[in-house]
Amino acid sequence: MKVLVATQKPFAAAAVNGIREILEAAGHDVVLLEKYAAQEELTAAVANVEGLIVRSDKVTAEVIAAAPKLKIVVRAGAGFDNVDLAAASARGIVVMNTPGQNSNAVAELAVAMMIYMARTQFTPATGSEISGKTLGIQAFGNVGRLVGAKAKALGMKVKAIDPFLKEEQIEAGGAEPASTLKDLYATSDFVSIHIPATPQTIGSIGYTLISSMPKGATLVNTARKEVIDEAGLEKALEERPDLKYITDVAPDNYAVLKEKFGLRVFATPKKMGAQTAEANLNAGLAAARQIADYFATGNTRFQVNR
Ligand code: 3PG
């Protein structure tokens, strides 16, 4: 089989080599498309491949339509909002993610972001310490739990909420369960967002939640920009000169926010939460193994479009 590794934001070389080794050892051919400038390049590259490994690359209905032989897509990462699941399912194409493989990298960035904002973006202005502060974790999955453990080690009090977990499960993960999302936001000096972008979550964090945060609070977003209601965020920052926002996914209104709020907002120039050598290797190799295994045995353990 032919497997295309299409990464607008390339994996580290060691991960690419590892992917190649795994797939070639299983008898497959690997084709690489990195740093492509236009979506058409991806559409052209999928024409004769049976397998596809991507990161945040957009696997749209057009891409799927242009890939008549495609059998499996593996998103090397957690969020799969970049893959048109309905179009894939309609063609019987299996879509998988690699849950947990890049979680530590994202969790480390979330902690770094809290400190960066607490220390006024590393300027000489007097900052504050995160020790002793309360962190609210919105969604207590692979990343959320790691953020919680690291925050506790730094002396923070950790609360969490997750619609898919019982209170006992949150406690077992080392956090105090928040009674409601409203309560989490209203009582946390930092809120770290770890929800996926779905029709239910898109635009779900806006003025009401953000402006309910305590004095001096910081909202940290290493999830997806789409979950934020940007107009609501702007209004909350406007009304509350003590609030701060830091994100790994620049909002569409970032230029306006930066202009209006200066050091109270920060966005990374390019999404980088999972961009470590370790995360590239973990997620990339997992993707390659999952594809090899699927072609060899039909294993669909990590399928997300059942
Ligand atoms: C994920 O969903 O796993 C992260 O957002 C990482 O995305 P990336 O592979 O584009 O860095």
Residues whose N, C-alpha, C, O or C-beta is under 5 A from the ligand:
A	BS01	3PG	R55 S56 A76 G77 A78 G79 A223 K271 A274
